[in-house]
Amino acid sequence: MDVLYFAWVRERIGLPKEQVETNAITVTDLIEELRAKEERYEVAFSDLSALRVALDQELSDFDAPLAGVREVAFFPPMTGG
């Protein structure tokens, strides 16, 4: 699946996007797999309260299942204006 990173998440990981092979069942499982890869992922995902996630461009929760999902995007909370 494609995993996209926006704003400071992208800065900490150093990539805007990557292809990930995963056995993760939920978004949280995927985050744990990513955190185990390298320290930069550990830093980026250290405070999940500062992150939002979208699955196939729909806002979602971290406990959402990944079955059938083609794109996961991580980004900080957005403000209106």
C-alpha positions as CSV (number, residue, x, y, z in Angstrom):
1,M,0.0,0.0,0.0
2,D,1.0,3.6,-0.4
3,V,1.8,5.5,2.8
4,L,1.9,9.3,2.6
5,Y,3.4,11.7,5.1
6,F,2.5,15.4,5.3
7,A,3.9,18.5,7.1
8,W,6.3,17.8,10.0
9,V,5.6,14.0,9.7
10,R,7.3,14.1,6.2
11,E,10.1,16.2,7.6
12,R,10.9,13.8,10.4
13,I,10.7,10.7,8.2
14,G,12.4,12.3,5.2
15,L,10.0,11.0,2.6
16,P,6.7,12.3,1.2
17,K,5.5,8.8,0.2
18,E,6.6,5.2,0.2
19,Q,5.3,1.7,-0.8
20,V,4.9,-0.5,2.2
21,E,4.4,-4.3,2.4
22,T,2.5,-5.0,5.6
23,N,0.7,-7.7,7.5
24,A,-0.9,-5.0,9.8
25,I,-4.6,-5.5,10.6
26,T,-5.2,-1.9,11.8
27,V,-3.6,1.5,11.5
28,T,-2.1,1.1,14.9
29,D,-0.5,-2.2,13.8
30,L,1.0,-0.4,10.8
31,I,2.4,2.3,13.0
32,E,4.1,-0.3,15.2
33,E,5.7,-1.9,12.1
34,L,6.9,1.5,10.9
35,R,8.2,2.5,14.3
36,A,10.3,-0.8,14.4
37,K,12.0,0.1,11.1
38,E,14.1,3.0,12.0
39,E,14.5,5.7,14.7
40,R,13.1,8.4,12.4
41,Y,9.8,6.6,12.3
42,E,9.9,6.2,16.1
43,V,10.3,9.9,16.4
44,A,7.6,10.8,13.9
45,F,5.1,8.5,15.6
46,S,6.1,9.1,19.2
47,D,2.9,11.2,20.0
48,L,-0.2,9.8,18.3
49,S,-2.3,12.5,19.8
50,A,-0.5,14.9,17.5
51,L,-1.4,12.9,14.4
52,R,-4.4,12.2,12.2
53,V,-4.9,9.5,9.6
54,A,-6.8,9.1,6.4
55,L,-7.5,5.8,4.7
56,D,-8.1,6.2,0.9
57,Q,-8.6,9.9,1.5
58,E,-11.2,9.5,4.2
59,L,-10.5,10.6,7.8
60,S,-10.3,7.6,10.0
61,D,-9.3,6.3,13.5
62,F,-6.1,4.5,14.5
63,D,-8.1,1.3,15.3
64,A,-9.6,1.2,11.8
65,P,-9.0,-2.0,9.8
66,L,-6.6,-1.9,6.8
67,A,-8.3,-4.6,4.7
68,G,-8.7,-3.4,1.2
69,V,-7.1,0.0,1.9
70,R,-4.7,1.2,-0.9
71,E,-3.5,4.5,0.7
72,V,-2.8,5.6,4.2
73,A,-1.9,9.2,4.9
74,F,-0.5,10.6,8.2
75,F,-0.6,14.3,9.0
76,P,-0.9,16.8,11.9
77,P,-4.4,18.1,12.9
78,M,-5.7,20.8,10.5
79,T,-7.2,24.1,11.4
80,G,-9.9,25.9,9.4
81,G,-9.6,29.3,8.1
